Amino acid sequence: MIKSASPPRDHLPGDFAIWIFIFAELLVFGIFFVAYAFARSYNVELFNTSQSTLTREFGAINTFVLITSSYFVVQAVTAIKHDKVQTCVNWLGAALAMGAIFLIIKIIEFYGKFSVGISLSTNTFYMFYLSLTFFHFMHVILGMVILAAILLKARRGGYTAQDHIGVETGASYWHMVDLVWIILFPLIYIIR
C-alpha cells in the first residue's frame, strides 16, 4: 500500500494562531463593511456619484490578479506536500509577483485620486474608499512579507512534505487577503 506524503488532517491548515488572527481581521473588515453599507444607505446619491469616478477596470484587474495569486499559493502548498521544494519556491515567487502587480495598480489609483485633491475629508464615500482600500493594501504588503519569508525558508530547505505547516500558515493568511478583496471590490466599485 502506498502512503500519501501527508496524512489527511481533520483541522484547519497551518498554525492555529493564524486562524485567530484571520478571524480577528475578518471581524475588523466586517465592521468596516457594515459601517460602509449603513453610511451608503443614508447617502446613496453621493456614494453613486463618487463611486462613478473609480476605475472599475483597475478593480477588476486587481481581482483577477489576487485570485490568480491565490491559485499560485495553492500550487505552492501542493508542491511542498509532494517534496517539490523548488516548485514550491517558484509558485511562491509567482504569487509575490502578482501581489506586486496588485500594489502597483493600487498606487496608480491612489495617485490618481490624490493628484486631483481627493482625500479622506473630501466626502463620506472617499473616506470609506481610501480607508478600506488602504487598510487592505497594507494587508497585501504584510501577506507579501509572509510569503517572502516562507519562500526564503523553503529555498534553504526549511520545509518538507512532512513539515510544511509554515507554508500552509502563510497560504491561509494570503487567502484571507484575497477573500477580503473579493468582498471589497463589488462593495466599493460595483454595487449601486
N, C-alpha and C positions, 0 to 999 in steps of 0.2 A: 504494500500500500504506500502511495506517495503522500508525503506530508506537505502541506502548504507552507510557504515561507513564514507566514504569520497566522497564528490560530485565530479563529473568529472571536470577536470580543462583544460582550453584551453591555458595553458602556460607551460613553462619548469618546471620540478620538482625541488624542492629545492629553495634556495635563489638565486635571480638574480645575486648577486655579484659573486657567484661561477662560473656562466657561463661566466662572463667577464674574470675571472681568467683562466678558462678552455680554452677559445678561445685564450687568450694570450699564454698559454702554448703550445697549438697545433700549433700556429704560429711559436714559437721558434723551436719546434721539426720539423716542416715542413721545415724551413730554413736549419736546420741540414741535413735533408733527401735530400734536393735538392743539398746542397754542397757535400754530400757523393756521390750522383749519378754523379754529374759533375766531381769530382775528380776520381771516378772509371772509367769514360769513357776515361780518359787520361792514366790510369794505370791498364788496365784490367788484364794483366798477373800478376802483383804484387798483386792486390786485390784477384785474384783467388787463387794464391799460398798461401797467408797469410790466406785467408778465410778457406782453407783446413785444417788449424791447429786448427780450432774451433771444439768443440764437439757439433755437431748438436743435439745429443740426449739430452744434457742439455738444449739447447734452446727449443726443442720440449716439454720436460717435463715442463719447466717453462711456456710455452704457455698453456699447459693443466692446470697447477696449477692456473694461473691467470684467465683463462676462468671459471674454477670451482669456484674460489673465487668470481667472479662477479655474478655467479649464486647464491651463498650463500648470497651475499648482496641484490640481488633481493628478495630472500626469506625473508630476514630481513625486508625490506620495506613492503612487503606484510603482514608479521606478525603484524607489528606495525599498519598498516592500519586497521587491524581487532582486535586491542587492545590486541594482544597476546604478551605482553611485554617480558616475559621470553623466548618465542620462538624467538623473535627478538634478544635478547641478545645472545642466543645460536648460531643463524646463524652468527651474527657479530663475535663471538668467533671463529667459523669455518673459516670465511673469514680471520681473523687475523692469524690463524694457517697456512693457505695457503700462506699468504704473507710472513710469517717466512720461510716456505719451499723455496719460491722463493729466498729470501735473502741468505739462506744457500747455495743453488745451485750456485748463482752468486758469492758468496765469494769463493767457491771451484774453480770456473772458473777463477776468478781474481788471486787467489793464484797460480794456475797452470801456468798462463801467467807470473806473476811477478817472480816466482821461476826459470824460465828459462831465465830471463833477458829481457823479453819483457816489453816495456814501451811506453809512448806516443811518444817518439822520435825514436822508432825502425823503423817505416815507416809510410806512409800516412794511410794505412789501419788500422793499430793498433791504430794510433792517433784517427781515427773516431770510431773504435770499442770500445776502452776504454772510450772515451769521451761520446759517445752516451749511452752506457750501464751503465756507472756510473751515468750519469745525470738521466737516468730512474730509477736506483737503489735508488737514493736519493728521487725521486718522490714516489716510493713504500714505503719508510720509512715515508715520510710525510703522505701518504694515511693511513698507519697503525696507525700513531698518531691520525689522524682524526677519524678513525673507533674506536680506543680505547676510545677516549673521548666520542664518541656517545654511545658506549657500557656502559661506566660508568654512563652517564647521564640516559640512558634507565633503567639501573639497579636500579637507585634511583627514578624511576617513572617520569622522566622528559619528556617523550613522550607518546602521546596517539593517538588514531585513529583520533581525531580532531586536534591535534597539533604534527605533525611529520615532519615538514619541515627540521629540522636538520638532520634527518635520510636520507631524500631524497638528501640533500645537500652533505653529505658525500658519499652517494652512487654514485652520479653524478661524483664526483672527482675520486672515485675508478674506475669507468667505463672508465674515460679518461685515467687513468694509464694503464688499460688493453688494450684499443684501441691502444695506442702508442706502446705497446709491440707487438701487433698483426701485426703492420706495420714493426716494428723494426726487429722482428725475421726473416721473409723471406728476408728483405733487407740486413741484415748483415750476416745471416747464410746460406741462400739458393740460392738466385739469383746469377747466374754466367754469 
